[in-house]
Every structure is written in structure tokens, then in C-alpha cells.
Amino acid sequence: MKIMPMTFSKNLFVNITKKLNLDTQIASVRDKRKLDYLFSQNKIDVIFHAAAHKHVPLMETTPEEAVKNNVLGTLNLVLLADKYHVKKICSDFNR
């Protein structure tokens, strides 16, 4: 099984790459075109989705950013998971 973290977080990217020596990609769940390319180039069986903004007070002052990332970004992943027959999506919305 191939594990390929896709992250927009520089710190997470560096930590994962160093510790596990993985092929890591910088990508945002907002960028459906790039996600589509990455999905088309890799056989993905499971998505671990932890890209949601979780700072509720901050998101209350900028709800459009929360919607773009949390709602539309998740929708991008779900639509691509369906298109590319991903078997499972795991999310971390309760963190």
C-alpha cells in the first residue's frame, strides 16, 4: 500500500516526510483541479481527511473561509473519492 499525505501545512509536511520517508504532496482541499490530477496519478484506497478549520471563534469572524475550506474542500474530496472509487474516507472533525 502506498501512503501519500497531501497537506497544506508546512510543519506537518516536514514532520511526515522526515519521520516516514513518504512521497508527500503539498495540496489544498480547495484546489479541485490539483486534487483531480493527484487522484488520477495515484491509486487511492483511503483518504484521511483532517483539513477542516477547527478554531470556531476565528471561523465565526470569517465564515466564508470556513465554508470554502470545510464545506467545499470536503465536497471536493467526496466527489473525487467517488470518481476514483476510493474505498473509504476517514475524517477528523471531532478533534
C-alpha positions as CSV (number, residue, x, y, z in Angstrom):
1,M,0.0,0.0,0.0
2,K,1.3,3.5,-0.9
3,I,0.7,6.3,1.6
4,M,0.9,9.8,0.2
5,P,0.0,12.6,2.6
6,M,-1.3,15.7,0.9
7,T,-1.1,18.7,3.1
8,F,-1.2,22.5,3.1
9,S,0.6,22.6,6.5
10,K,4.3,23.1,6.2
11,N,5.0,21.8,9.7
12,L,3.0,18.7,9.1
13,F,4.7,18.2,5.7
14,V,8.2,18.4,7.1
15,N,7.4,16.1,10.1
16,I,5.7,13.4,8.0
17,T,8.4,13.5,5.3
18,K,11.3,13.2,7.8
19,K,9.8,10.5,10.0
20,L,8.2,8.2,7.5
21,N,10.2,8.9,4.3
22,L,7.0,9.3,2.2
23,D,6.1,10.8,-1.1
24,T,4.3,13.8,0.2
25,Q,2.4,16.4,-1.8
26,I,1.5,20.0,-1.0
27,A,-2.1,20.4,-1.9
28,S,-5.2,22.2,-0.7
29,V,-8.6,20.6,-0.5
30,R,-9.8,23.8,-2.1
31,D,-7.9,23.1,-5.3
32,K,-10.1,20.5,-7.0
33,R,-8.0,20.6,-10.2
34,K,-4.8,19.7,-8.4
35,L,-6.6,17.1,-6.3
36,D,-8.1,15.6,-9.5
37,Y,-4.6,15.4,-11.0
38,L,-3.2,13.7,-7.9
39,F,-6.1,11.2,-7.7
40,S,-5.7,10.4,-11.4
41,Q,-1.9,9.7,-11.0
42,N,-2.2,7.6,-7.8
43,K,-4.4,4.6,-6.8
44,I,-6.0,5.9,-3.6
45,D,-7.9,3.4,-1.3
46,V,-8.3,5.5,1.8
47,I,-8.5,9.3,2.5
48,F,-7.7,10.6,5.9
49,H,-9.3,14.0,5.9
50,A,-8.1,16.4,8.6
51,A,-8.1,19.6,6.6
52,A,-11.0,21.3,8.3
53,H,-10.5,24.6,10.2
54,K,-11.3,23.8,13.8
55,H,-11.0,27.2,15.5
56,V,-14.6,28.1,15.8
57,P,-14.3,31.6,17.3
58,L,-11.9,32.6,14.5
59,M,-14.1,31.0,11.9
60,E,-17.1,32.9,13.2
61,T,-15.4,36.1,12.2
62,T,-14.6,34.8,8.7
63,P,-17.4,32.3,7.9
64,E,-16.6,32.4,4.2
65,E,-13.2,30.9,4.8
66,A,-14.7,28.2,6.9
67,V,-17.2,27.4,4.2
68,K,-14.6,27.4,1.4
69,N,-12.3,25.0,3.3
70,N,-14.6,22.9,5.5
71,V,-17.6,22.5,3.2
72,L,-16.3,23.0,-0.4
73,G,-13.0,21.3,0.4
74,T,-14.7,18.3,1.8
75,L,-17.1,18.2,-1.1
76,N,-14.1,18.2,-3.5
77,L,-12.7,15.1,-1.7
78,V,-16.0,13.3,-1.7
79,L,-16.6,13.9,-5.4
80,L,-13.1,12.8,-6.3
81,A,-13.4,9.8,-4.0
82,D,-16.5,8.8,-5.9
83,K,-14.9,9.4,-9.3
84,Y,-11.8,7.4,-8.5
85,H,-13.5,4.7,-6.5
86,V,-11.8,5.4,-3.2
87,K,-13.0,2.7,-0.7
88,K,-13.0,4.8,2.5
89,I,-12.8,8.4,3.8
90,C,-11.8,8.9,7.4
91,S,-12.3,12.4,8.9
92,D,-11.1,14.1,12.0
93,F,-13.8,16.7,12.5
94,N,-14.1,16.0,16.3
95,R,-10.5,16.8,17.1
